[in-house]
């Protein structure tokens, strides 16, 4: 399926593209934000305009894919059994115009050149239980938050909807930020707490093997029952400008690595680092 590539677009063109995408998402949010299971649990079919229901009723999934995506199978011709309402045709055309290309226009990130399943910019404790895509995301987003923290003088970060805490864990013990994590699902809170304990144990082992990587004073204690829907993970830090913790790459020299110009270099964890989960 063809799509839009942001490469080569000017800043103004990118801004306008973002505005257009936001408008469409807002207009059709009830459909575009839905999961497949919600089609059955929330009766999404009933919220469609009657004209849409008449046009789509009785079509098989392959037929829908052919008509909506314009991707007929070999030897198949796209034929409409009835005239579609203009609003449905408009949504189809708009989706075509605003969809991002599915053809990669970039090379594999340098951190995955040696091993496509493991980021070379994260140490083993932060890669455990995290898929490659998520590894890349938490590293880039975490480093961006740290840069903004340093630039603005922000001393605390709040991760709302922290899930299993992968990002919070990396920002806290990986980058030395003071992080408070909020999660409303007790199951995810419990999972995050178990992963916190695993990370603390891994840090203890790393500290014994690598004296330069310090996690002195690391402790773990309860932050209230899961029903509180809150998990606080903090790493002691004197604030922007002062020494910060970091376990990005223990023992490596400070400065960018891995070929990413916007990456934050590793540091060592300052004494007194704490993880409260």
C-alpha positions in Angstrom: 0.0 0.0 0.0 1.5 3.4 -1.0 1.9 6.0 1.6 3.5 9.3 2.7 7.2 9.5 3.5 8.3 12.3 5.8 11.7 12.3 4.3 12.3 15.3 2.1 9.3 17.2 3.6 9.9 20.7 4.9 9.2 21.6 8.5 6.0 23.4 7.4 4.9 20.4 5.3 5.4 18.1 8.3 3.5 20.4 10.6 0.6 20.5 8.1 0.7 16.7 7.8 0.4 16.4 11.5 -2.5 18.8 11.6 -4.3 16.8 8.9 -3.7 13.5 10.6 -4.9 14.9 13.9 -8.1 16.2 12.3 -9.0 12.8 10.7 -8.2 10.9 14.0 -10.5 13.2 15.9 -13.3 12.9 13.4 -13.2 9.1 13.2 -11.8 8.3 16.6 -14.5 5.9 17.6 -13.6 3.7 14.6 -9.8 4.2 14.3 -9.0 3.8 18.0 -11.1 0.6 18.4 -9.7 -2.9 18.8 -11.1 -5.8 16.9 -12.6 -7.3 20.0 -14.6 -4.0 20.6 -16.4 -4.7 17.3 -18.2 -7.4 19.3 -18.2 -6.1 22.8 -19.2 -2.5 22.0 -21.4 -3.1 19.0 -19.3 -0.8 16.8 -21.3 -1.8 13.7 -24.3 0.0 15.2 -22.5 3.3 15.4 -21.7 3.4 11.7 -24.0 5.6 9.5 -26.9 3.7 7.9 -25.5 4.4 4.4 -22.2 2.7 5.4 -24.0 -0.3 6.8 -25.9 -0.7 3.6 -22.8 -0.5 1.5 -20.7 -2.9 3.7 -23.2 -5.4 4.9 -22.6 -8.9 3.6 -19.1 -8.3 2.4 -16.6 -10.9 3.3 -13.2 -9.9 4.9 -11.3 -10.5 1.7 -13.8 -8.3 -0.2 -13.6 -5.6 2.4 -9.8 -5.6 2.1 -10.0 -5.4 -1.7 -12.4 -2.5 -1.6 -11.1 -0.5 1.3 -7.3 -1.1 0.7 -7.4 -1.3 -3.1 -5.3 -4.4 -2.9 -6.9 -7.0 -5.2 -5.5 -10.5 -5.3 -3.9 -11.7 -8.5 -6.4 -11.8 -11.3 -9.1 -10.1 -9.2 -10.8 -6.9 -10.4 -12.1 -4.3 -7.9 -15.9 -4.1 -8.4 -18.4 -2.2 -6.2 -21.7 -3.9 -6.0 -23.4 -0.6 -5.1 -22.5 3.1 -5.1 -20.7 3.9 -1.9 -21.7 7.0 0.1 -19.4 10.0 -0.4 -18.4 10.1 3.3 -17.1 6.5 3.1 -15.2 7.2 -0.1 -13.8 10.4 1.4 -12.5 8.4 4.4 -10.9 5.9 2.1 -9.2 8.6 -0.1 -8.1 10.5 3.0 -6.6 7.3 4.5 -4.7 6.8 1.3 -3.4 10.4 1.2 -2.3 10.5 4.9 -1.1 6.9 5.5 2.7 6.6 6.1 4.6 4.4 3.7 5.2 0.8 4.8 8.5 0.7 2.8 11.5 1.3 5.1 13.3 4.4 4.0 16.2 4.0 6.4 18.9 1.6 7.4 18.9 -0.6 10.4 19.7 1.5 13.6 23.4 1.2 14.4 22.6 -0.3 17.8 21.1 -3.4 16.1 23.8 -4.0 13.4 25.6 -6.7 15.4 22.5 -8.4 16.8 19.1 -7.5 15.4 17.5 -8.8 18.6 19.5 -6.9 21.2 20.4 -3.2 21.4 24.1 -2.6 21.8 23.3 0.6 23.6 21.6 -1.0 26.5 23.1 -3.4 29.1 21.6 -6.8 29.7 19.5 -5.8 32.7 17.5 -3.2 30.7 17.1 -5.5 27.7 15.6 -8.4 29.7 11.9 -9.1 28.9 12.0 -6.2 26.4 11.5 -6.7 22.6 14.0 -5.0 20.2 11.4 -2.3 19.1 10.7 -1.5 22.8 14.5 -1.4 23.6 15.0 1.2 20.9 12.0 3.2 22.0 12.9 3.4 25.7 16.5 4.3 24.9 15.6 7.1 22.5 12.7 8.5 24.6 14.6 8.2 27.8 17.6 10.0 26.5 15.3 12.7 25.1 13.6 13.2 28.5 17.0 13.5 30.1 18.1 16.1 27.6 14.9 18.1 28.2 15.5 17.7 32.0 19.0 19.1 31.7 17.9 22.0 29.5 14.9 23.0 31.6 16.2 22.3 35.1 13.5 19.8 35.7 14.3 17.6 38.7 11.5 15.0 38.6 9.8 13.0 35.9 6.3 11.4 36.0 5.6 8.4 33.8 1.8 8.2 33.5 0.6 4.8 32.4 4.0 3.2 33.0 2.9 -0.3 32.3 5.6 -2.8 33.3 8.0 0.1 34.0 10.6 -0.5 31.3 10.9 3.2 30.5 10.8 4.4 34.1 13.4 1.8 35.1 15.7 2.9 32.3 15.3 6.6 33.1 15.7 6.0 36.8 18.6 3.6 37.1 19.9 3.9 33.5 20.0 7.7 33.2 19.9 8.8 36.9 16.6 10.8 36.6 14.2 11.0 39.5 11.1 9.2 38.3 7.6 8.6 39.6 5.6 6.0 37.8 1.8 5.8 37.8 -0.1 2.7 36.6 -3.7 1.9 37.1 -3.6 -1.8 36.3 -2.7 -3.9 39.4 -1.4 -6.7 37.3 1.1 -4.4 35.5 2.1 -2.9 38.9 2.8 -6.4 40.2 4.7 -7.3 37.1 6.7 -4.1 37.3 7.6 -4.8 40.9 8.9 -8.2 40.0 11.0 -6.8 37.2 12.3 -4.1 39.7 13.5 -6.9 42.0 15.2 -8.7 39.1 17.0 -5.5 38.1 18.2 -4.9 41.6 19.6 -8.4 41.8 21.3 -7.9 38.5 22.8 -4.6 39.7 24.1 -6.3 42.8 25.9 -8.9 40.6 27.3 -6.2 38.3 28.5 -4.2 41.2 30.6 -7.1 42.5 32.0 -7.8 39.0 32.6 -4.1 38.1 33.5 -1.9 41.0 33.1 1.2 38.8 29.4 0.4 38.5 28.0 1.4 41.9 24.5 0.7 43.2 25.4 1.3 46.8 22.5 1.7 49.0 20.0 0.3 46.5 16.9 -0.8 48.4 13.5 -2.0 47.6 10.4 -1.5 49.7 6.7 -1.5 49.1 4.9 1.6 47.8 1.5 0.6 48.9 -0.9 -2.1 47.8 -1.6 -2.6 44.0 -5.0 -1.2 44.6 -3.4 2.2 45.1 -2.6 2.1 41.3 0.7 3.8 41.9 4.3 2.7 41.7 7.1 5.1 42.6 10.6 4.4 41.2 13.1 7.0 42.1 16.9 7.2 41.7 18.6 9.6 44.0 20.0 12.6 42.1 21.2 16.1 43.1 19.4 17.6 40.1 20.4 19.0 36.8 24.1 19.8 36.5 25.1 17.5 39.3 26.5 13.9 39.1 23.8 11.5 37.8 23.5 7.8 37.7 23.7 5.7 34.6 24.1 2.1 33.6 23.8 2.6 29.8 27.2 0.9 29.2 29.2 0.2 32.3 32.9 1.0 31.9 32.5 2.8 28.6 34.0 6.2 28.1 31.5 9.1 28.3 30.1 10.5 25.1 27.9 9.4 22.2 28.3 5.8 21.0 26.8 3.5 18.5 26.7 6.1 15.7 23.6 8.0 16.9 24.4 11.7 17.0 21.6 12.5 19.4 22.4 9.8 21.9 23.4 10.5 25.5 26.7 9.1 26.6 26.9 6.6 29.6 27.9 7.5 33.1 28.3 5.7 36.4 25.6 5.3 39.0 26.2 7.7 41.9 26.4 6.3 45.4 23.1 6.3 47.2 21.0 5.4 44.1 17.7 4.0 45.3 14.8 2.2 43.7 11.6 2.3 45.5 9.0 0.0 44.1 
